[in-house]
Amino acid sequence: MGWEAEVESKLHHYLLNVLEKRGFTVEGVRFDEPKTKFPLDGRRADLAVFLAGSKKPLLIIGTKRKEKKAKGYARA
């Protein structure tokens, strides 16, 4: 499993655990299960969080890795 896929998997697992423990309700706001590989503008978002019953994501998460180089950072 690549680095981005591993981070995506762990983040999905953590979010799902928190939501399950709280009955998918946080501070009176109800959520659906987070989805991985959510289609967005012809691409795929790594993770999407939805309000219950909504088809539009409330939060989109994309994992990226940066490698340190001599001057600044570059995408891996």
LINQUI-V51964 format. One record per run of one state. SS is the DSSP state (helix for helix, strand for strand, loop for the rest). FROM is the first residue (numbers start at 1). LEN is the number of residues. If there is no record, write none. Layout:
ss | from | len
SS | FROM | LEN
SS | FROM | LEN
//
This chain:
ss | from | len
loop | 1 | 2
helix | 3 | 19
loop | 22 | 3
strand | 25 | 2
loop | 27 | 2
strand | 29 | 3
loop | 32 | 3
strand | 35 | 6
loop | 41 | 2
strand | 43 | 9
loop | 52 | 5
strand | 57 | 5
loop | 62 | 4
strand | 66 | 3
loop | 69 | 4
strand | 73 | 3
loop | 76 | 1
//
